[in-house]
Amino acid sequence: MNIIELTIANNYQYKSFFTQGVVAHQDCFRMSPSDEQYEPFPTRGTADSFTLGVISEKGELMGVVSFQREGATREKLRHKGLLFRMYVAADHGGKGVGRQLVAEVISRARKLTGIEQINLTVIASNDKAKRLYSQFGFETFSVEKNAIKAGEQYYTEEQMVLFLLK
């Protein structure tokens, strides 16, 4: 397994991989498959806006995650980063792929000037993801009941934060 940076030009079929995750796990994402259809590549390929992938020995994506500085255009928010679009394919679960991705995001974020915290949003019922984030020190700071509505089903979201400066 190798972690690589994905870009618009070198994305290892990111769009189809991530869409597969949104389709298979609609209860774990805040977007629908039709929403994802029109989304551009999520990041700019810079030090503070990047997407990572774990690639198998066969050259296939096993998991992805994106990060960006929240305050790209707002000075008062530049101390925060956002971890988002985390997905590990079901057939690669339990192999440490998610752990590698989160660790690499945190490592890169720590090297960015002025980043003091990383925020993320997770569906409250996604215990596996919450356990992973908690292992790295992320803590829930907010809960929004009925944050997402898919058909007649509501989902609660939790916002989590990791403070890098302690």
LUMMIGU-798245 format. One line per 10 residues: number of its first residue (from 1); for each residue y negated, z, x negated of N, C-alpha, C. Coordinates in pm, 1 decimal. Layout:
// residues N
NUM) Y:Z:X:Y:Z:X:Y:Z:X; ...
This chain:
// residues 166
1) 119.1:0.0:-85.2:0.0:0.0:0.0:-123.5:0.0:-88.4; -216.0:-86.7:-53.8:-343.4:-94.4:-124.2:-457.9:-82.4:-25.8; -561.2:-8.8:-63.7:-684.0:-6.4:15.8:-776.1:-112.9:-39.9; -826.8:-198.4:49.6:-922.0:-300.7:8.3:-1040.6:-299.2:103.9; -1152.1:-352.3:54.9:-1268.0:-367.9:141.8:-1257.8:-502.0:212.4; -1271.9:-497.7:343.9:-1269.3:-618.3:425.1:-1412.5:-666.3:447.5; -1430.9:-796.5:447.9:-1562.3:-856.1:473.7:-1546.7:-966.8:577.6; -1655.9:-1020.8:619.3:-1650.5:-1133.0:713.8:-1566.5:-1245.5:655.1; -1587.3:-1275.8:527.9:-1518.1:-1387.7:463.3:-1373.5:-1353.7:425.3; -1347.2:-1229.7:391.1:-1215.3:-1187.5:343.6:-1167.5:-1072.2:432.0
11) -1119.6:-1105.4:553.2:-1093.7:-998.8:649.2:-947.5:-980.3:689.9; -855.2:-1055.9:632.4:-712.8:-1038.9:658.9:-680.9:-1034.4:809.4; -743.6:-1122.4:884.7:-720.6:-1129.6:1030.2:-759.3:-999.2:1101.1; -869.3:-939.5:1055.7:-916.5:-813.5:1113.0:-928.9:-821.0:1264.6; -993.1:-926.7:1314.5:-1021.2:-937.8:1457.9:-893.1:-928.5:1540.7; -791.8:-1005.8:1504.3:-667.4:-1002.9:1582.8:-594.9:-869.6:1565.4; -599.5:-811.4:1445.7:-535.8:-681.9:1420.9:-600.6:-572.1:1504.9; -733.5:-564.5:1501.3:-803.0:-458.5:1574.4:-788.5:-479.4:1724.9; -797.6:-603.1:1769.8:-780.7:-631.4:1912.2:-642.0:-588.9:1959.3; -541.1:-610.0:1876.3:-405.3:-566.2:1907.4:-404.4:-414.9:1933.7
21) -477.3:-340.4:1852.5:-485.3:-195.9:1870.4:-555.9:-157.6:1998.3; -664.5:-226.3:2029.3:-739.4:-196.5:2151.6:-654.2:-226.7:2274.6; -577.3:-333.4:2270.7:-489.1:-369.2:2381.7:-376.9:-265.6:2396.8; -312.2:-231.9:2286.7:-197.1:-141.1:2290.2:-235.7:3.0:2321.2; -358.0:41.7:2285.5:-399.1:182.0:2298.4:-534.2:192.5:2367.4; -543.8:136.1:2486.2:-671.3:136.5:2557.4:-721.6:277.7:2585.5; -630.6:374.3:2587.2:-669.9:512.8:2611.5:-724.7:581.3:2486.4; -733.5:509.3:2375.0:-782.6:567.9:2250.0:-912.6:505.0:2201.1; -964.5:406.9:2272.4:-1085.6:337.9:2228.8:-1190.1:336.9:2339.0; -1314.6:334.6:2299.8:-1422.6:330.8:2397.5:-1457.8:188.7:2438.0
31) -1386.0:93.0:2388.3:-1409.7:-46.2:2426.6:-1283.6:-102.6:2490.7; -1304.3:-202.7:2574.0:-1191.2:-271.1:2635.9:-1156.1:-394.4:2553.1; -1040.0:-452.8:2575.5:-1006.6:-576.6:2504.0:-1109.4:-687.4:2526.8; -1163.4:-697.1:2646.9:-1264.6:-800.7:2671.7:-1395.1:-769.4:2599.1; -1428.9:-640.6:2583.2:-1547.1:-603.7:2503.0:-1527.9:-650.4:2359.1; -1410.8:-624.7:2304.6:-1383.7:-656.6:2164.5:-1389.4:-806.7:2138.5; -1356.4:-884.5:2237.3:-1354.8:-1030.4:2223.7:-1488.9:-1085.0:2172.7; -1598.1:-1021.7:2210.7:-1731.2:-1072.5:2176.1:-1799.5:-996.2:2062.4; -1732.8:-898.5:2008.5:-1791.3:-818.3:1902.2:-1788.5:-893.5:1769.1; -1897.9:-886.7:1692.1:-1896.2:-945.6:1557.9:-1821.5:-853.1:1462.1
41) -1802.6:-898.3:1339.4:-1743.5:-811.6:1237.6:-1829.6:-686.2:1229.4; -1769.2:-567.0:1223.1:-1843.7:-443.0:1245.0:-1940.6:-399.2:1135.5; -1927.4:-449.9:1014.7:-2011.3:-399.2:905.8:-2067.3:-512.8:821.8; -2161.6:-477.1:733.3:-2234.1:-576.7:653.7:-2177.9:-598.9:513.0; -2081.5:-520.4:471.3:-2025.6:-537.0:337.7:-2116.8:-485.7:227.7; -2186.5:-375.2:256.0:-2272.7:-311.4:157.3:-2217.4:-171.7:127.9; -2278.2:-104.3:32.8:-2230.4:29.8:-3.3:-2236.0:126.0:114.9; -2333.0:108.4:205.8:-2344.3:200.3:318.6:-2307.8:136.5:453.0; -2236.3:24.9:449.2:-2185.2:-39.4:570.7:-2062.5:-121.4:532.7; -1943.8:-60.5:544.5:-1823.2:-125.5:495.7:-1704.7:-102.2:589.8
51) -1608.0:-190.9:579.4:-1481.8:-179.2:651.5:-1370.0:-182.1:548.9; -1276.2:-89.5:563.4:-1162.3:-80.4:472.3:-1034.1:-112.9:545.8; -938.8:-166.8:472.7:-806.8:-192.1:527.5:-700.8:-148.4:429.9; -588.4:-104.8:482.9:-471.2:-79.2:400.4:-379.0:-198.7:419.7; -341.4:-259.8:307.1:-261.0:-381.0:307.3:-119.6:-347.2:259.2; -20.7:-400.2:329.6:119.3:-379.3:290.9:154.0:-468.4:172.4; 272.9:-446.0:118.2:321.5:-529.9:8.7:333.2:-675.9:52.2; 347.5:-699.7:183.1:357.3:-835.5:237.3:220.2:-898.0:262.4; 113.1:-822.6:235.7:-21.8:-873.6:256.2:-72.4:-862.6:399.0; -11.0:-774.7:478.0:-50.6:-755.9:617.0:-129.1:-626.5:632.7
61) -223.9:-627.5:726.3:-298.7:-506.2:756.4:-207.5:-401.7:819.4; -222.4:-279.1:772.5:-149.3:-165.5:827.8:-244.6:-74.6:905.6; -370.3:-70.4:862.2:-470.3:14.0:925.8:-608.1:-24.4:878.7; -708.9:11.8:958.8:-848.0:-19.8:926.3:-938.8:95.7:967.6; -1055.0:99.6:906.4:-1160.5:193.2:944.7:-1293.0:134.6:897.0; -1400.4:167.2:970.1:-1534.0:123.0:929.9:-1625.2:243.4:912.1; -1729.9:223.7:832.5:-1830.3:326.7:805.7:-1965.3:259.2:795.5; -2066.4:325.5:846.8:-2202.8:279.2:821.6:-2299.4:396.0:827.9; -2405.4:379.4:751.8:-2513.3:478.2:755.6:-2579.3:466.1:891.8; -2596.4:578.9:960.5:-2654.4:574.5:1094.8:-2801.0:537.0:1094.1
71) -2872.7:574.8:993.9:-3015.8:551.4:992.8:-3057.5:428.0:916.3; -2987.9:318.6:933.4:-3019.5:196.6:858.8:-3164.4:153.3:879.6; -3216.5:177.6:999.4:-3354.8:137.8:1027.3:-3442.4:256.7:1065.6; -3390.3:376.7:1051.5:-3467.0:495.8:1088.7:-3456.3:601.3:979.7; -3565.7:626.2:915.8:-3570.5:717.5:801.9:-3516.9:856.8:834.2; -3544.2:906.2:953.7:-3504.9:1042.7:989.0:-3355.8:1057.4:1017.6; -3283.5:947.9:1022.1:-3139.5:953.9:1048.9:-3054.8:912.9:929.1; -3117.4:879.2:819.0:-3045.9:824.5:703.2:-2951.3:924.5:636.0; -2959.8:1049.3:672.7:-2871.2:1150.8:614.0:-2731.7:1151.3:678.6; -2713.4:1068.8:782.9:-2586.7:1067.8:856.4:-2514.3:935.1:839.5
81) -2382.3:945.3:835.2:-2296.9:827.3:836.8:-2205.0:834.5:957.1; -2150.9:721.6:994.7:-2063.3:713.6:1110.4:-1930.7:650.6:1071.0; -1821.6:722.3:1093.2:-1686.8:670.1:1076.3:-1645.5:617.3:1213.4; -1602.7:490.6:1220.2:-1570.2:431.8:1349.8:-1464.7:322.2:1335.2; -1412.8:277.7:1447.0:-1312.0:170.9:1454.1:-1188.7:200.5:1368.2; -1140.5:321.5:1378.4:-1020.2:362.6:1305.3:-898.7:320.2:1385.3; -806.9:249.0:1320.6:-682.6:208.5:1387.0:-573.3:189.2:1283.7; -456.9:249.3:1311.2:-336.8:229.6:1229.9:-230.6:174.3:1323.6; -169.0:63.2:1284.9:-64.3:2.6:1366.9:49.8:100.9:1386.6; 106.0:101.7:1507.5:211.2:197.4:1543.1:329.3:192.9:1446.5
91) 366.5:74.6:1400.5:481.9:65.7:1310.6:451.7:115.9:1169.8; 326.0:154.2:1144.9:290.0:211.9:1015.2:244.2:357.4:1027.6; 255.8:412.7:1147.4:220.4:552.4:1169.0:312.5:644.5:1089.6; 258.5:756.0:1046.1:338.0:853.0:972.9:360.2:820.2:826.7; 296.6:715.0:777.1:312.3:673.9:637.2:192.1:713.7:550.4; 97.2:785.4:608.8:-20.1:827.4:532.6:-132.0:725.5:529.2; -121.2:620.4:609.6:-223.6:514.8:610.8:-357.4:570.7:658.4; -357.0:640.8:769.6:-480.4:699.2:822.4:-542.0:797.7:724.3; -458.1:877.9:662.8:-504.6:976.8:565.2:-573.9:907.6:448.0; -514.1:798.4:399.3:-574.5:722.7:288.5:-710.0:666.1:328.8
101) -717.4:611.5:448.7:-842.5:550.3:494.4:-954.6:653.5:507.7; -925.6:765.6:571.6:-1028.2:868.7:589.3:-1070.8:924.9:453.5; -975.6:949.1:365.1:-1008.7:1001.3:232.0:-1099.2:904.9:156.8; -1072.8:776.3:166.6:-1155.2:677.2:95.8:-1295.1:667.9:155.1; -1306.8:675.0:287.0:-1439.4:674.8:349.7:-1519.4:795.2:300.3; -1458.9:911.9:300.8:-1529.0:1032.9:255.9:-1568.4:1020.3:109.3; -1479.7:970.8:27.5:-1508.3:953.6:-114.9:-1627.3:860.0:-136.4; -1627.0:748.0:-67.7:-1739.1:652.9:-81.4:-1869.0:710.1:-26.7; -1860.8:780.3:85.4:-1980.9:838.7:145.3:-2043.2:942.3:53.2; -1961.7:1019.7:-15.0:-2012.6:1121.6:-107.1:-2093.8:1059.9:-221.3
111) -2067.5:935.3:-253.8:-2138.2:867.5:-362.6:-2271.0:806.4:-318.2; -2296.1:804.2:-188.1:-2419.5:745.4:-136.2:-2533.8:846.1:-142.4; -2644.0:804.6:-192.1:-2761.9:890.6:-200.2:-2807.0:929.7:-59.9; -2819.2:1059.1:-38.4:-2878.0:1108.9:85.2:-2783.2:1128.6:201.8; -2656.9:1090.1:190.6:-2563.6:1113.2:302.2:-2519.4:1259.1:298.7; -2547.1:1332.1:406.3:-2513.3:1473.1:414.5:-2400.7:1502.9:512.4; -2376.2:1410.6:604.8:-2272.0:1434.5:702.9:-2214.0:1302.8:752.5; -2089.8:1311.0:800.0:-2022.5:1197.3:861.9:-1986.5:1238.9:1003.7; -2026.6:1157.6:1099.3:-1995.7:1181.9:1239.3:-1890.1:1082.8:1286.5; -1819.1:1120.3:1390.5:-1725.4:1029.0:1455.5:-1707.6:1073.4:1599.7
121) -1654.0:982.5:1680.2:-1621.4:1011.8:1819.1:-1473.4:983.0:1839.2; -1404.8:1072.2:1909.4:-1261.5:1057.0:1933.5:-1232.6:1094.7:2078.5; -1137.9:1023.9:2139.6:-1095.2:1058.5:2274.7:-1028.0:1196.8:2267.1; -1069.2:1286.7:2354.6:-1025.3:1426.5:2345.9:-873.9:1442.4:2355.8; -806.4:1352.6:2423.9:-661.1:1363.0:2438.6:-585.5:1303.6:2319.8; -655.5:1247.3:2222.6:-591.0:1186.6:2106.1:-567.6:1294.4:1999.4; -469.4:1379.5:2025.6:-442.5:1494.0:1938.8:-406.5:1453.6:1796.6; -334.2:1344.8:1781.3:-293.7:1299.5:1647.7:-416.7:1267.0:1562.4; -511.9:1194.4:1619.7:-633.9:1159.8:1546.1:-716.3:1285.1:1516.5; -728.6:1373.6:1613.9:-807.0:1495.5:1592.7:-745.5:1582.3:1483.2
131) -612.7:1589.7:1478.0:-547.1:1666.3:1370.6:-578.1:1604.1:1234.5; -571.9:1472.1:1227.3:-602.8:1403.5:1101.2:-745.2:1436.1:1057.1; -840.7:1418.5:1145.0:-980.1:1445.3:1108.2:-1001.1:1591.7:1071.1; -937.5:1681.5:1144.4:-951.3:1825.1:1115.2:-897.7:1860.2:976.7; -793.1:1790.5:932.0:-737.5:1816.1:798.8:-841.0:1790.5:689.5; -937.6:1705.6:716.8:-1042.9:1675.5:619.7:-1166.4:1762.6:639.8; -1163.1:1851.0:738.4:-1275.1:1941.2:761.4:-1368.6:1900.1:873.1; -1339.3:1792.9:944.6:-1421.6:1755.6:1060.1:-1407.0:1862.8:1167.3; -1519.1:1893.8:1231.9:-1520.9:1993.8:1338.8:-1587.5:1935.0:1462.0; -1536.7:1972.7:1579.0:-1597.0:1928.6:1704.7:-1730.0:1999.6:1724.3
141) -1833.0:1921.4:1757.4:-1962.6:1983.0:1786.7:-2011.1:1951.3:1927.2; -1941.9:1861.8:1996.7:-1983.3:1828.1:2132.1:-1865.2:1768.1:2207.9; -1860.5:1795.2:2336.8:-1759.0:1738.6:2424.3:-1831.1:1677.2:2543.7; -1797.5:1552.6:2572.9:-1856.4:1485.3:2688.3:-1745.9:1450.1:2786.7; -1744.6:1521.3:2896.7:-1647.0:1495.7:3002.8:-1681.8:1363.5:3071.4; -1580.3:1287.4:3108.2:-1597.8:1159.0:3176.8:-1686.1:1062.4:3098.1; -1674.5:1064.3:2968.1:-1757.0:977.1:2882.9:-1720.8:830.5:2900.0; -1594.7:804.9:2929.9:-1545.9:667.7:2944.7:-1475.3:657.1:3078.6; -1495.3:542.5:3143.9:-1425.5:515.9:3269.4:-1357.9:380.8:3258.1; -1226.3:380.5:3269.7:-1148.0:256.9:3266.6:-1076.8:246.5:3401.0
151) -1124.0:157.5:3486.0:-1072.5:152.2:3622.8:-1111.4:279.7:3693.4; -1012.7:353.4:3738.9:-1039.0:482.2:3804.3:-1008.0:600.8:3713.6; -972.1:572.1:3588.7:-935.4:676.0:3491.9:-1055.9:714.4:3406.2; -1082.3:843.4:3395.5:-1189.4:894.5:3310.2:-1129.2:952.7:3183.1; -1205.9:945.3:3073.7:-1164.8:1002.6:2945.9:-1278.4:1088.1:2890.6; -1241.3:1201.7:2836.8:-1336.4:1290.9:2771.8:-1341.2:1255.4:2624.1; -1460.5:1258.2:2567.1:-1477.4:1232.5:2423.8:-1523.7:1358.3:2352.9; -1483.2:1368.4:2226.9:-1533.9:1474.0:2139.8:-1609.8:1408.7:2025.5; -1722.3:1465.0:1991.7:-1794.8:1423.9:1872.7:-1760.8:1525.6:1764.2; -1727.2:1471.9:1647.0:-1689.0:1556.6:1534.9:-1781.1:1527.5:1416.1
161) -1795.0:1626.0:1329.9:-1880.5:1611.9:1212.3:-1813.7:1673.9:1091.4; -1836.1:1611.4:976.8:-1797.7:1665.5:847.8:-1926.3:1678.1:766.7; -1962.4:1801.4:731.3:-2080.4:1822.2:647.2:-2038.8:1809.0:501.8; -2102.6:1716.9:431.6:-2067.1:1691.2:291.9:-2133.9:1788.3:197.2; -2248.1:1841.2:235.1:-2320.4:1937.7:152.6:-2294.5:2076.8:207.5; -2238.1:2161.1:126.4:-2211.2:2298.6:172.6:-2262.2:2396.7:73.5
